[in-house]
Amino acid sequence: MGVFLYMYRRKTSVIILFLFTFVLCMCVVPWLYLDFRTQPVKTNSTLKGVMTGHHHNISDDDSIVLETCKKERRNFVFIKCMKCATESLGTMFRKFGYDRNLSFVLPIKKNLWLGWPYPLSKANFRPSVRGYNILMEHSIYNKSFLQEIMPQNSVYISSIRKPFQHFLSVCQYFELPYYSNKVTFAEKIKDYLENFEHYETIYKSYELASVRRWCPGDEFSMTQNLLSHCLGMPLGFPPGRRDISQDLASAKEYIRFLDRNFMLIMIVEYLHESLVLLRRLMCWSLKDIIYNRVNKGVYDKKSPVTKENINLHKNISRIDYLLYDYFNATFWNKVGLQGKDFFDEVAMFTRIINDVTAFCRLSSDHSDSSIAFPESKWSTDFTVSRQECELQSKYLPILLKERYDEQEGHLHPPIDETKVVLRHC
């Protein structure tokens, strides 16, 4: 009898154990499956960023998907946000295209900008039978128009900087506090911010256009959300255009739209990190991202930086702060997807830039004809010659226009200069 009782209890235990195991599997396996399906895949795809919320009016159909490139990318648009190291970066982008005889979107006649700060149109640039590889002169981002004129596989790039530092640079370069009776730059900046509407009215007036350093357009503000304007956000200019500067939900939606369509927005405060990341995403060489620092502003950068001034500027240009915070976060997300050697490459690139800068500054009578850099983990060996130093220091738009005239200028009818509006003073 005891034997039968023992066997019965053992059988019952086995059944209970089996049932427990079965229930556990039914609960755990689906959870593991779902967890596996929802794990992020570390690729170079454009990240969605740090904002959350629903998308309403902007389609996701044309989102940029970044695959590991197998050869250098040659078709790109660089949206130059005014005073964001754009001309320094321009020396690099122009030389890249010039060395490869690529086709640039070039401004008409003596224009410096491609319609900026107005929307880009075909009247702003030279026609080309070759099509275009690169657009990088000052223009406003317009997705639909750019898709019409640029190759389908073009990637989009830009650069931004901290909004208050950007404001200081714009004020210095465009002489915005010119009409203030204060003495020092810091006093002028404080006066401008405290009396913003007064000085904006003076600067933007048609009557004073002749004494402005540049003539970007009457009634256009150089201080309110200028970064966002360059990147195409509708902010009420030209007059009659929709203005979403007071609609945070729409502004955030537009910023997410930019994130989906730009391969990279560089951060000026981390320029070398930005360039190394650009090099990797574009499959370029280290030599391709060597740049020449130009248009560096000389002014008092520190004393105007007070909490009071920054808060005043935030109230004036809050969309730019939103834009910068978002893309600063997504930039470091992209960096985080790079290998552990990323910052080693940045350090090496910094040494290269310092060496090239020193070499190019030397008199040609007292230096070698070139400087050599050995092969590394990130680059084949290369040299920078004296001729390349000179080329990089030249204003390449002139040479690009001369090359255009030689190669295809005769293929197009003469431009009626009476219909060309020159966008500089």
Sequence and secondary structure as in RCSB ss.txt:
>XXXX:A:sequence
MGVFLYMYRRKTSVIILFLFTFVLCMCVVPWLYLDFRTQPVKTNSTLKGVMTGHHHNISDDDSIVLETCKKERRN
FVFIKCMKCATESLGTMFRKFGYDRNLSFVLPIKKNLWLGWPYPLSKANFRPSVRGYNILMEHSIYNKSFLQEIM
PQNSVYISSIRKPFQHFLSVCQYFELPYYSNKVTFAEKIKDYLENFEHYETIYKSYELASVRRWCPGDEFSMTQN
LLSHCLGMPLGFPPGRRDISQDLASAKEYIRFLDRNFMLIMIVEYLHESLVLLRRLMCWSLKDIIYNRVNKGVYD
KKSPVTKENINLHKNISRIDYLLYDYFNATFWNKVGLQGKDFFDEVAMFTRIINDVTAFCRLSSDHSDSSIAFPE
SKWSTDFTVSRQECELQSKYLPILLKERYDEQEGHLHPPIDETKVVLRHC
>XXXX:A:secstr
 HHHHHHHHHHHHHHHHHHHHHHHHHHHHHHHHHHHHTS    S     S      SS STT       SS    
EEEE  TTSSHHHHHHHHHHHHHHTT  B  BSTT SSSSTTS   GGGB   SS  SEE SS    HHHHHHHS
 TT EEEEEE  HHHHHHHHHHHTTGGGG   SSHHHHHHHHHHTHHHHHHHHH GGGGGGSS    TT  SSSS
HHHHHTT  BS STTS B TT HHHHHHHHHHHHHH SEEEEGGGHHHHHHHHHHHHT  TGGG     S   S 
 STT  HHHHHHHHHHSHHHHHHHHHHHHHHHHHHHTS TTHHHHHHHHHHHHHHHHHHHHS GGGS SEEEE  
BTTB  EEEEHHHHHHHHS HHHHHHHHHHHHTGGGS    GGG      
